[in-house]
Amino acid sequence: MNTTVTSASVIGFSWSNGLSTGGSPIIDYRISYDQSTGIFVTLTTGVTTRSYTTSITLTVGASYTFRVEARNSVGYSVTSTGLTIIAA
């Protein structure tokens, strides 16, 4: 995953598809995040592009880790490696 924007109120990032879709086209993506608690919370589902910008309430200087899962007709993929961003 790559950071595309970070500010006091917005975090944006993009990602690439994995090496395999399991033989079925990707339908959409689910995005989760963790604010240094060790517990990931689903931020959104149904994302149809490979980028996302969120304006969740951010704490300046706080660390946020995002991860993505792809969904196809079989179900959700394994979770991506997390991308950690510090809110500006």
ChimeraX attribute file (.defattr): number of C-alpha atoms within 10 A of each C-alpha:
attribute: neighborCount
match mode: 1-to-1
recipient: residues
	/A:1	18
	/A:2	12
	/A:3	16
	/A:4	12
	/A:5	14
	/A:6	17
	/A:7	13
	/A:8	14
	/A:9	14
	/A:10	15
	/A:11	21
	/A:12	16
	/A:13	18
	/A:14	15
	/A:15	16
	/A:16	9
	/A:17	13
	/A:18	11
	/A:19	6
	/A:20	9
	/A:21	14
	/A:22	12
	/A:23	9
	/A:24	11
	/A:25	13
	/A:26	18
	/A:27	15
	/A:28	16
	/A:29	20
	/A:30	19
	/A:31	20
	/A:32	18
	/A:33	20
	/A:34	18
	/A:35	18
	/A:36	12
	/A:37	7
	/A:38	9
	/A:39	9
	/A:40	15
	/A:41	12
	/A:42	13
	/A:43	14
	/A:44	14
	/A:45	15
	/A:46	12
	/A:47	15
	/A:48	13
	/A:49	11
	/A:50	15
	/A:51	16
	/A:52	16
	/A:53	14
	/A:54	15
	/A:55	12
	/A:56	10
	/A:57	9
	/A:58	19
	/A:59	14
	/A:60	12
	/A:61	11
	/A:62	12
	/A:63	15
	/A:64	19
	/A:65	17
	/A:66	21
	/A:67	20
	/A:68	26
	/A:69	18
	/A:70	25
	/A:71	21
	/A:72	16
	/A:73	11
	/A:74	12
	/A:75	11
	/A:76	16
	/A:77	18
	/A:78	11
	/A:79	13
	/A:80	16
	/A:81	12
	/A:82	15
	/A:83	16
	/A:84	18
	/A:85	19
	/A:86	17
	/A:87	17
	/A:88	16
